[in-house]
Amino acid sequence: MPLHQAPPTSHDDDRDRRRLAVNPFHGATNPLGGMTEAPPAHRLPDSPLPPETAYRLVHDELMLDGNARLNLATFVTTWMEPQAGVLMGECRDKNMIDKDEYPRTAELERRCVTMLADLWHAPDPSAVVGCSTTGSSEACMLAGMALKRRWALRNADRYPAKDVRPNLVMGVNVQVCWEKFCTFWEVEARQVPMEGDRYHLDPQAAAELCDENTIGVVGILGSTFDGSYEPVADLCAALDALQERTGLDVPVHVDGASGAMVAPFLDEDLVWDFRLPRVASINTSGHKYGLVYPGVGWALWRDAEALPEELVFRVNYLGGDMPTFALNFSRPGAQVVAQYYTFLRLGREGYRAVQQASRDIARGLAERVEALGDFRLLTRGDELPVFAFTTADDVTAYDVFDVSRRLREGGWLVPAYTFPPHREDLSVLRVVCRNGFSADMADLLVEELERLLPELRRQPHPLTRDKGAATGFHH
């Protein structure tokens, strides 16, 4: 979430110098007597506006936002069926936390948790504990909190001693929410760096970073940097070997923000989930490849033992006895309803068809980008429907930041960014293919690249000086 600083204000007559421009048509039928001046932009207006005028002011300003369907940076769903939108509109006034007042909404949440437990091969889906969240970031925070509390309970005789600090092991490619968790909850982040052509966690290197203060290891099913799956089964095997040698029993959390809604349908033989006894918890984003508008995520624990009871709070002041485990309290129920609708609407075969179409488009587009001759692929879209690429070694007239900047001029949002340690030397572009990004749109993107490349090749050198301002890196 971006941080916003208030703009400088004018104290002349205590009025804001910047005012919103109003088309005379907008205020012509003002039932309050007509609009004599435009409303201020940075302070509350003195008087109310007619709803149509207020709508038009906001609507017109939002026209300057980018086209969500052309945003190939985000993993977040940008298209749903109209029927899902109707359901969400019908539920926009329902508070997800008020389960006694909205028992059917609560029931749909429970069913979604059970469906995910079954999808992720829980030994006993009825024993799984889970909840909806505002997204994967909150789900990861909850999973991290459970890992830390389980570790603290096992080490009650040593913690919280000043010289004992828990740590969490992960690859340097994790989403920023894990760095936030470690900072907010005072956990040491032990990160496995990238090396050479390995762009995510190495299982053996992760096991070597573990000690008696390790609360867990995070495996990523679908790296945000390049779309590749981390080898969760190999990670669990390395930790099994560690336990045999040292007695250390280190649990694994799988951050399946995207891959947990792709692998079950397209990579059924890939073992990464609750089939591995060491996997204690899994999260996913319903609003990514779960195919729901933002924001909804899911956090599931193998059983009640994996989620310490003391982290679950019970309140009765909304009526009834409501167990809750979340960072938020009030939040809308509309996205949970939309998730249940999508599960019913698509089923396994429908999800398989949608995700396969996205992967086919990603693989085909990656091959066409490679065939242009100016780029080198790092990944090919054959895990997540995502691929990353950089300029070929002999390209010196422009760089990936120039490509991103020129594509943005045509409305395409394709992020360019540098990789983390130890591969800061590698700058890439990344394309995320989601439901709604069609083969026809992929053709248009290739045509745009073909149109831009002759101009880029004629540059004397790369022109984008401020690499940070060239584009954003959106997870």
BADO-957606 format. One record per residue (C-alpha): chain; x, z, y. Coordinates in Angstrom, 1 decimal. Each point is the difference from the previous one (the first is absolute). Layout:
# residues N
(gupa "A" (X Z Y)) ...
This chain:
# residues 475
(gupa "A" (0.0 0.0 0.0)) (gupa "A" (1.6 -1.0 3.3)) (gupa "A" (0.5 2.6 2.7)) (gupa "A" (-1.5 -0.9 3.4)) (gupa "A" (1.2 1.3 3.3)) (gupa "A" (-2.5 0.2 2.9)) (gupa "A" (0.7 -2.6 2.7)) (gupa "A" (1.1 1.0 3.5)) (gupa "A" (-3.0 1.0 2.1)) (gupa "A" (-0.8 -0.4 3.6)) (gupa "A" (-1.1 3.0 2.0)) (gupa "A" (-1.4 -2.1 2.9)) (gupa "A" (-3.6 1.3 0.3)) (gupa "A" (0.6 1.2 -3.6)) (gupa "A" (-0.8 -3.5 -1.3)) (gupa "A" (1.8 -2.2 -2.5)) (gupa "A" (1.5 -3.2 1.6)) (gupa "A" (-0.7 -2.0 -3.2)) (gupa "A" (-3.6 -0.9 -0.6)) (gupa "A" (-1.7 -2.1 -2.6)) (gupa "A" (-1.3 -3.3 1.2)) (gupa "A" (-3.7 -0.6 -0.4)) (gupa "A" (-1.7 -3.3 -0.2)) (gupa "A" (-2.9 0.1 2.5)) (gupa "A" (-2.3 -1.1 -2.9)) (gupa "A" (0.8 3.2 -1.9)) (gupa "A" (-1.3 2.3 2.7)) (gupa "A" (-2.9 -2.1 1.3)) (gupa "A" (-2.7 1.8 -2.0)) (gupa "A" (1.4 3.5 0.3)) (gupa "A" (-3.0 2.2 -0.3)) (gupa "A" (1.8 2.7 2.0)) (gupa "A" (-0.2 -2.1 3.1)) (gupa "A" (2.8 -2.6 -0.3)) (gupa "A" (3.7 0.3 -0.3)) (gupa "A" (1.8 0.3 3.4)) (gupa "A" (3.5 0.3 -1.4)) (gupa "A" (1.9 -0.4 -3.2)) (gupa "A" (0.7 3.1 -2.1)) (gupa "A" (3.5 1.5 -0.1)) (gupa "A" (2.3 -0.6 -3.0)) (gupa "A" (1.8 3.3 -0.2)) (gupa "A" (-2.6 2.6 0.9)) (gupa "A" (-3.6 0.7 -0.8)) (gupa "A" (-2.4 -2.0 2.1)) (gupa "A" (-2.2 2.0 2.4)) (gupa "A" (-3.2 -1.6 -1.3)) (gupa "A" (-1.3 -1.4 -3.3)) (gupa "A" (0.0 -3.7 -0.8)) (gupa "A" (-2.7 -2.0 -1.7)) (gupa "A" (0.8 -0.4 -3.7)) (gupa "A" (0.4 -3.8 0.2)) (gupa "A" (2.4 0.3 2.9)) (gupa "A" (2.1 2.6 -1.7)) (gupa "A" (0.0 -2.1 -3.2)) (gupa "A" (1.1 -3.1 1.9)) (gupa "A" (2.9 1.8 1.7)) (gupa "A" (1.4 1.3 -3.3)) (gupa "A" (-0.8 -3.2 -1.9)) (gupa "A" (1.8 -2.3 2.5)) (gupa "A" (3.1 2.2 0.1)) (gupa "A" (0.2 0.0 -3.8)) (gupa "A" (0.1 -3.8 0.0)) (gupa "A" (3.7 0.3 0.8)) (gupa "A" (0.7 1.7 -3.3)) (gupa "A" (1.6 -2.1 -2.7)) (gupa "A" (-2.1 -1.7 -2.7)) (gupa "A" (-0.1 2.3 -2.9)) (gupa "A" (-0.2 -2.8 -2.6)) (gupa "A" (3.3 -1.4 1.3)) (gupa "A" (1.7 3.4 -0.2)) (gupa "A" (2.4 -0.5 -2.9)) (gupa "A" (1.8 3.3 0.9)) (gupa "A" (-2.7 2.4 -1.1)) (gupa "A" (-1.0 1.0 -3.5)) (gupa "A" (-3.3 1.3 1.3)) (gupa "A" (-3.3 -1.8 -0.9)) (gupa "A" (-1.2 -2.3 2.7)) (gupa "A" (-3.1 -1.5 -1.7)) (gupa "A" (-2.9 1.4 -2.0)) (gupa "A" (-3.4 -1.5 -1.0)) (gupa "A" (-2.9 0.4 2.5)) (gupa "A" (-1.8 2.3 -2.5)) (gupa "A" (2.8 2.5 0.1)) (gupa "A" (-0.1 -0.1 3.8)) (gupa "A" (-3.7 0.8 -0.1)) (gupa "A" (0.6 3.0 -2.3)) (gupa "A" (2.7 1.3 2.2)) (gupa "A" (-2.3 -0.3 3.0)) (gupa "A" (-2.7 2.0 -1.8)) (gupa "A" (2.6 2.7 -0.8)) (gupa "A" (1.8 0.2 3.3)) (gupa "A" (-1.7 3.3 0.9)) (gupa "A" (0.8 1.7 -3.3)) (gupa "A" (2.7 2.6 0.1)) (gupa "A" (2.0 -0.2 -3.3)) (gupa "A" (0.8 3.7 0.0)) (gupa "A" (-3.7 1.0 0.1)) (gupa "A" (-0.6 -0.3 -3.7)) (gupa "A" (-3.0 2.2 -0.1)) (gupa "A" (-1.8 -2.0 2.7)) (gupa "A" (1.1 -3.4 -1.5)) (gupa "A" (0.1 0.7 -3.8)) (gupa "A" (-0.3 -3.7 -1.0)) (gupa "A" (3.0 -1.0 2.2)) (gupa "A" (1.9 2.9 -1.7)) (gupa "A" (-1.0 -1.3 -3.4)) (gupa "A" (1.2 -3.5 0.8)) (gupa "A" (3.4 1.5 1.0)) (gupa "A" (0.1 1.9 -3.3)) (gupa "A" (-0.8 -3.2 -1.9)) (gupa "A" (2.8 -1.9 1.8)) (gupa "A" (2.5 2.7 -1.0)) (gupa "A" (-1.1 -0.2 -3.7)) (gupa "A" (0.2 -3.8 0.1)) (gupa "A" (3.5 0.1 1.3)) (gupa "A" (1.0 2.6 -2.5)) (gupa "A" (-1.2 -2.3 -2.8)) (gupa "A" (1.7 -3.0 1.6)) (gupa "A" (3.3 1.9 0.2)) (gupa "A" (-0.3 1.1 -3.7)) (gupa "A" (-0.4 3.7 0.5)) (gupa "A" (0.0 1.7 -3.5)) (gupa "A" (-3.3 1.7 1.0)) (gupa "A" (-1.7 -1.6 3.1)) (gupa "A" (-2.4 3.0 0.2)) (gupa "A" (2.9 2.4 0.5)) (gupa "A" (1.5 -2.0 2.9)) (gupa "A" (-0.2 1.6 3.4)) (gupa "A" (-0.2 -2.3 2.9)) (gupa "A" (-1.5 -0.7 3.5)) (gupa "A" (-0.4 -2.6 2.6)) (gupa "A" (2.2 0.0 3.1)) (gupa "A" (0.3 -1.9 3.2)) (gupa "A" (2.7 -2.1 -1.5)) (gupa "A" (3.1 0.1 -2.1)) (gupa "A" (2.0 1.9 2.6)) (gupa "A" (-2.3 3.0 -0.3)) (gupa "A" (-0.1 -0.4 -3.8)) (gupa "A" (3.8 0.1 -0.1)) (gupa "A" (0.1 3.1 2.2)) (gupa "A" (-2.4 1.7 -2.4)) (gupa "A" (2.0 -1.1 -3.1)) (gupa "A" (3.2 1.3 1.7)) (gupa "A" (-1.7 3.3 0.8)) (gupa "A" (-1.0 0.5 -3.6)) (gupa "A" (3.5 -0.8 -1.2)) (gupa "A" (1.5 2.5 2.4)) (gupa "A" (-2.5 2.7 -0.9)) (gupa "A" (0.5 -0.5 -3.8)) (gupa "A" (3.8 0.3 0.6)) (gupa "A" (-0.5 3.1 2.1)) (gupa "A" (-2.1 1.7 -2.6)) (gupa "A" (2.6 -0.7 -2.7)) (gupa "A" (2.7 1.4 2.3)) (gupa "A" (-1.8 2.9 1.5)) (gupa "A" (3.0 2.3 -0.6)) (gupa "A" (2.3 -2.3 2.2)) (gupa "A" (-2.3 -1.6 2.5)) (gupa "A" (-0.5 0.4 3.0)) (gupa "A" (3.6 1.2 0.3)) (gupa "A" (1.9 -1.3 3.0)) (gupa "A" (2.6 -1.7 -2.1)) (gupa "A" (-2.5 -1.8 -2.3)) (gupa "A" (-1.5 -3.2 1.3)) (gupa "A" (-2.1 -2.2 -2.2)) (gupa "A" (0.8 -3.7 -0.1)) (gupa "A" (-1.8 -3.2 -0.9)) (gupa "A" (1.7 -3.0 -1.5)) (gupa "A" (-1.0 -3.6 0.9)) (gupa "A" (1.3 -3.4 0.8)) (gupa "A" (0.9 -0.8 3.5)) (gupa "A" (-2.7 -2.7 -0.1)) (gupa "A" (-2.8 2.5 0.0)) (gupa "A" (-2.8 -0.2 2.6)) (gupa "A" (0.5 2.1 3.1)) (gupa "A" (-2.7 2.4 -1.1)) (gupa "A" (2.5 1.6 -2.5)) (gupa "A" (2.5 0.6 2.8)) (gupa "A" (-2.8 1.6 2.0)) (gupa "A" (-0.9 2.2 -3.0)) (gupa "A" (3.6 1.2 -0.3)) (gupa "A" (0.2 0.8 3.7)) (gupa "A" (-3.4 1.7 0.3)) (gupa "A" (0.3 2.1 -3.1)) (gupa "A" (3.8 0.7 0.3)) (gupa "A" (1.1 -1.8 -3.1)) (gupa "A" (3.4 -1.6 -0.3)) (gupa "A" (-0.4 -3.8 -0.5)) (gupa "A" (2.6 -1.2 -2.5)) (gupa "A" (-0.1 -3.8 0.1)) (gupa "A" (1.6 -2.5 -2.3)) (gupa "A" (1.5 -2.7 2.1)) (gupa "A" (-0.3 -3.8 -0.6)) (gupa "A" (3.0 -1.6 -1.6)) (gupa "A" (0.7 -3.7 -0.2)) (gupa "A" (-3.0 -1.9 -1.2)) (gupa "A" (-1.8 3.2 -1.1)) (gupa "A" (-2.6 0.6 2.7)) (gupa "A" (-1.6 3.2 -1.4)) (gupa "A" (0.7 3.2 -2.0)) (gupa "A" (2.4 0.0 -2.9)) (gupa "A" (-1.3 2.4 -2.7)) (gupa "A" (3.4 1.4 -1.0)) (gupa "A" (1.1 0.5 3.6)) (gupa "A" (-3.3 1.8 0.6)) (gupa "A" (0.5 2.4 -3.0)) (gupa "A" (3.5 0.8 1.2)) (gupa "A" (-1.4 1.2 3.4)) (gupa "A" (-2.3 2.5 -1.7)) (gupa "A" (0.8 3.7 -0.4)) (gupa "A" (-1.9 3.3 -0.4)) (gupa "A" (-1.4 -0.3 3.5)) (gupa "A" (-1.5 -3.5 -0.5)) (gupa "A" (-3.8 0.1 0.3)) (gupa "A" (-0.4 -3.5 -1.4)) (gupa "A" (1.0 -3.7 0.1)) (gupa "A" (-2.1 -2.7 1.7)) (gupa "A" (-0.3 -3.4 -1.7)) (gupa "A" (-1.4 -2.9 2.1)) (gupa "A" (-2.3 -2.5 -1.8)) (gupa "A" (0.4 -2.7 2.6)) (gupa "A" (2.8 0.4 2.6)) (gupa "A" (-1.2 -0.7 3.6)) (gupa "A" (3.3 -1.7 0.7)) (gupa "A" (-0.2 -2.8 -2.6)) (gupa "A" (-3.0 0.5 -2.2)) (gupa "A" (2.0 1.0 -3.1)) (gupa "A" (-1.0 2.6 -2.6)) (gupa "A" (2.3 2.9 -0.6)) (gupa "A" (0.7 0.6 -3.7)) (gupa "A" (-2.1 3.2 -0.5)) (gupa "A" (0.3 0.1 -3.8)) (gupa "A" (3.8 -0.2 0.3)) (gupa "A" (-0.1 2.7 2.7)) (gupa "A" (-1.9 2.3 -2.4)) (gupa "A" (2.4 -0.8 -2.8)) (gupa "A" (2.9 1.0 2.2)) (gupa "A" (-1.7 3.2 0.9)) (gupa "A" (-0.8 0.7 -3.7)) (gupa "A" (3.7 -0.4 -0.8)) (gupa "A" (0.8 2.3 2.9)) (gupa "A" (-2.3 2.7 -1.4)) (gupa "A" (1.6 -0.3 -3.4)) (gupa "A" (3.4 0.6 1.5)) (gupa "A" (-0.8 2.6 2.6)) (gupa "A" (-3.4 1.4 -0.6)) (gupa "A" (-1.2 -1.2 3.4)) (gupa "A" (-3.7 -1.2 -0.2)) (gupa "A" (-0.5 -2.3 3.0)) (gupa "A" (-3.5 -1.5 0.5)) (gupa "A" (-0.6 -3.5 1.3)) (gupa "A" (-2.5 -1.1 2.6)) (gupa "A" (-0.8 -3.7 0.1)) (gupa "A" (-0.7 -1.4 3.5)) (gupa "A" (-2.2 -2.9 -1.1)) (gupa "A" (-1.3 -0.7 3.5)) (gupa "A" (-0.3 -3.7 -0.9)) (gupa "A" (1.2 -0.5 -3.6)) (gupa "A" (-2.4 2.5 -1.5)) (gupa "A" (-2.8 -2.4 0.8)) (gupa "A" (1.9 -3.1 -1.2)) (gupa "A" (2.0 1.0 -3.1)) (gupa "A" (-3.0 1.2 -2.1)) (gupa "A" (-1.6 -3.4 0.3)) (gupa "A" (3.0 -2.4 0.0)) (gupa "A" (2.8 1.9 -1.8)) (gupa "A" (-1.9 1.9 -2.7)) (gupa "A" (3.1 0.4 -2.2)) (gupa "A" (1.9 1.6 2.8)) (gupa "A" (0.2 3.8 -0.7)) (gupa "A" (0.1 1.9 3.3)) (gupa "A" (-3.0 2.3 0.1)) (gupa "A" (-1.4 3.1 -1.8)) (gupa "A" (1.1 -1.5 -3.3)) (gupa "A" (3.4 1.5 1.0)) (gupa "A" (-0.3 3.8 -0.6)) (gupa "A" (2.4 0.6 2.9)) (gupa "A" (-2.3 -1.6 2.5)) (gupa "A" (-1.8 2.9 1.7)) (gupa "A" (-1.9 -1.8 2.7)) (gupa "A" (-0.8 -3.5 1.4)) (gupa "A" (-1.3 -1.2 3.3)) (gupa "A" (-1.3 -3.3 1.2)) (gupa "A" (-1.5 -1.6 3.1)) (gupa "A" (-3.6 -1.1 -0.4)) (gupa "A" (0.4 -1.9 3.2)) (gupa "A" (2.9 -2.1 -1.3)) (gupa "A" (-0.4 -1.8 -3.3)) (gupa "A" (-2.9 2.3 -0.7)) (gupa "A" (-1.8 -2.6 2.2)) (gupa "A" (-1.7 2.4 2.4)) (gupa "A" (0.2 0.1 3.8)) (gupa "A" (2.1 2.8 1.4)) (gupa "A" (0.2 2.9 -0.5)) (gupa "A" (-0.3 1.4 -3.5)) (gupa "A" (2.6 1.1 -2.5)) (gupa "A" (0.0 1.8 -3.3)) (gupa "A" (2.1 2.8 -1.5)) (gupa "A" (-0.2 0.9 -3.7)) (gupa "A" (1.7 2.7 -2.0)) (gupa "A" (0.3 -0.1 -3.8)) (gupa "A" (-1.8 3.3 -0.4)) (gupa "A" (-0.8 3.3 1.8)) (gupa "A" (3.4 1.4 -0.8)) (gupa "A" (1.7 -2.8 2.1)) (gupa "A" (-2.0 1.1 3.0)) (gupa "A" (0.4 3.8 0.7)) (gupa "A" (-3.3 1.6 0.5)) (gupa "A" (1.2 1.9 3.1)) (gupa "A" (0.2 -3.3 1.9)) (gupa "A" (-3.8 -0.6 -0.5)) (gupa "A" (-2.1 1.6 2.6)) (gupa "A" (-3.7 0.8 -0.3)) (gupa "A" (-2.4 0.2 2.9)) (gupa "A" (-3.7 0.8 0.2)) (gupa "A" (-0.8 -0.3 3.7)) (gupa "A" (-1.4 -3.5 -0.5)) (gupa "A" (-2.2 1.2 -2.8)) (gupa "A" (1.0 0.2 -3.7)) (gupa "A" (3.5 0.7 -1.4)) (gupa "A" (2.3 -2.8 0.8)) (gupa "A" (3.5 -0.3 -1.4)) (gupa "A" (2.2 -2.0 2.4)) (gupa "A" (3.6 -1.0 -0.2)) (gupa "A" (0.9 -2.3 2.9)) (gupa "A" (1.8 0.0 3.4)) (gupa "A" (-3.1 -1.2 1.7)) (gupa "A" (-3.4 1.8 0.0)) (gupa "A" (-2.6 -2.3 1.5)) (gupa "A" (0.3 -3.7 -0.7)) (gupa "A" (-2.5 -2.9 -0.7)) (gupa "A" (-1.4 -0.6 -3.4)) (gupa "A" (-0.5 -3.7 0.6)) (gupa "A" (3.3 -1.1 -1.5)) (gupa "A" (-0.5 2.0 -3.1)) (gupa "A" (-3.4 -1.7 -0.5)) (gupa "A" (1.7 -3.3 0.6)) (gupa "A" (2.5 0.8 -2.7)) (gupa "A" (-2.7 0.8 -2.5)) (gupa "A" (-1.8 -3.2 1.0)) (gupa "A" (3.2 -2.1 -0.6)) (gupa "A" (0.6 1.7 -3.4)) (gupa "A" (-3.6 -0.9 -1.0)) (gupa "A" (0.1 -3.4 1.6)) (gupa "A" (3.2 -1.3 -1.6)) (gupa "A" (0.7 2.1 -3.2)) (gupa "A" (3.2 -0.6 -1.8)) (gupa "A" (-0.4 -3.8 -0.4)) (gupa "A" (-0.9 -0.4 3.7)) (gupa "A" (3.0 2.1 1.1)) (gupa "A" (2.2 -2.0 -2.4)) (gupa "A" (-1.2 -3.3 1.5)) (gupa "A" (0.5 1.1 3.6)) (gupa "A" (3.4 1.4 -0.5)) (gupa "A" (1.1 -3.0 -2.1)) (gupa "A" (-1.1 -2.3 2.7)) (gupa "A" (2.1 2.0 2.6)) (gupa "A" (3.0 -0.1 -2.3)) (gupa "A" (-0.3 -3.7 -0.7)) (gupa "A" (-0.2 -0.7 3.7)) (gupa "A" (3.1 2.2 0.6)) (gupa "A" (2.0 -1.6 -2.7)) (gupa "A" (-0.9 -3.5 1.1)) (gupa "A" (0.7 0.7 3.6)) (gupa "A" (3.3 1.6 -0.8)) (gupa "A" (1.1 -3.1 -1.9)) (gupa "A" (-1.0 -2.2 2.9)) (gupa "A" (1.9 2.1 2.5)) (gupa "A" (3.1 -0.2 -2.2)) (gupa "A" (-0.4 -3.8 -0.3)) (gupa "A" (0.3 -0.3 3.8)) (gupa "A" (3.7 0.6 -0.6)) (gupa "A" (0.6 2.4 2.9)) (gupa "A" (-1.0 3.2 -1.8)) (gupa "A" (1.1 2.1 -2.9)) (gupa "A" (-2.6 2.0 -1.9)) (gupa "A" (0.6 3.7 -0.9)) (gupa "A" (-3.2 0.3 -1.9)) (gupa "A" (-2.5 -2.5 -1.2)) (gupa "A" (-3.4 1.7 0.2)) (gupa "A" (-0.1 0.5 -3.8)) (gupa "A" (-0.6 3.7 0.2)) (gupa "A" (-1.9 1.0 3.1)) (gupa "A" (-1.4 -3.2 1.6)) (gupa "A" (2.7 0.4 2.6)) (gupa "A" (3.3 -1.7 0.5)) (gupa "A" (3.0 0.5 2.2)) (gupa "A" (2.5 -2.7 1.1)) (gupa "A" (2.9 -0.4 2.4)) (gupa "A" (1.8 -3.0 1.5)) (gupa "A" (2.5 -1.9 -2.2)) (gupa "A" (3.7 0.7 0.4)) (gupa "A" (0.6 -3.3 1.8)) (gupa "A" (-2.7 0.6 2.6)) (gupa "A" (1.7 1.1 3.2)) (gupa "A" (-2.2 -1.4 2.8)) (gupa "A" (-2.8 2.5 -0.4)) (gupa "A" (-0.8 3.2 -1.9)) (gupa "A" (-3.1 1.6 -1.5)) (gupa "A" (-1.0 1.6 3.3)) (gupa "A" (-0.1 -3.4 1.6)) (gupa "A" (-2.3 -1.3 -2.8)) (gupa "A" (-2.3 3.0 0.4)) (gupa "A" (-0.1 -0.4 3.8)) (gupa "A" (-0.9 -3.7 -0.2)) (gupa "A" (-2.6 0.6 -2.7)) (gupa "A" (-1.6 2.6 2.2)) (gupa "A" (-0.5 -2.6 2.7)) (gupa "A" (-2.3 -1.8 -2.4)) (gupa "A" (-1.9 3.2 -0.9)) (gupa "A" (1.8 0.7 -3.2)) (gupa "A" (1.2 3.6 -0.5)) (gupa "A" (3.0 -0.1 -2.4)) (gupa "A" (2.2 3.0 0.5)) (gupa "A" (3.8 -0.2 0.2)) (gupa "A" (2.0 3.2 -0.6)) (gupa "A" (3.3 1.3 -1.3)) (gupa "A" (0.4 1.8 -3.4)) (gupa "A" (0.9 3.7 -0.1)) (gupa "A" (3.4 1.5 -1.1)) (gupa "A" (2.1 -1.4 -1.5)) (gupa "A" (-1.3 -3.5 0.8)) (gupa "A" (-0.5 0.1 3.7)) (gupa "A" (1.8 -3.3 0.1)) (gupa "A" (-3.0 -1.7 -1.6)) (gupa "A" (-2.8 -1.1 2.2)) (gupa "A" (-3.1 -1.6 -1.6)) (gupa "A" (-3.4 -1.3 0.6)) (gupa "A" (-2.9 1.2 -2.2)) (gupa "A" (-3.3 -1.6 -0.9)) (gupa "A" (-2.9 2.0 -1.4)) (gupa "A" (-2.6 -2.0 -1.8)) (gupa "A" (-3.4 1.8 0.0)) (gupa "A" (-3.5 -0.8 -1.0)) (gupa "A" (-1.2 -2.3 2.7)) (gupa "A" (3.3 -1.8 0.4)) (gupa "A" (-0.8 -3.3 -1.6)) (gupa "A" (2.0 -2.9 -1.4)) (gupa "A" (-1.2 -2.0 3.0)) (gupa "A" (1.4 2.6 2.4)) (gupa "A" (3.3 0.0 -2.0)) (gupa "A" (0.1 -3.8 0.6)) (gupa "A" (-0.4 0.6 3.7)) (gupa "A" (2.8 2.5 0.1)) (gupa "A" (2.4 -2.4 -1.8)) (gupa "A" (-1.0 -2.7 2.5)) (gupa "A" (0.7 2.3 2.9)) (gupa "A" (3.5 0.8 -1.5)) (gupa "A" (0.6 -3.7 -0.4)) (gupa "A" (-0.9 -0.7 3.6)) (gupa "A" (2.2 2.8 1.3)) (gupa "A" (3.1 -0.5 -2.1)) (gupa "A" (1.3 -3.1 1.9)) (gupa "A" (-0.2 1.9 3.3)) (gupa "A" (1.7 3.1 -1.5)) (gupa "A" (2.8 -2.1 -1.5)) (gupa "A" (0.8 -1.4 3.5)) (gupa "A" (0.6 3.4 1.5)) (gupa "A" (3.6 0.7 0.9)) (gupa "A" (-0.3 3.5 -1.5)) (gupa "A" (-2.6 2.7 -0.9)) (gupa "A" (-2.0 0.7 3.2)) (gupa "A" (-1.8 3.3 -0.8)) (gupa "A" (2.1 2.6 1.7)) (gupa "A" (-2.2 3.1 -0.5)) (gupa "A" (-0.5 0.1 -3.7)) (gupa "A" (-2.2 3.0 0.2)) (gupa "A" (-2.4 -1.8 2.4)) (gupa "A" (0.0 -3.2 -2.0)) (gupa "A" (-2.7 1.2 -2.4)) (gupa "A" (-1.3 3.1 -1.6)) (gupa "A" (0.5 1.2 -3.6)) (gupa "A" (-3.5 0.9 -1.2)) (gupa "A" (-0.5 1.7 -3.4)) 
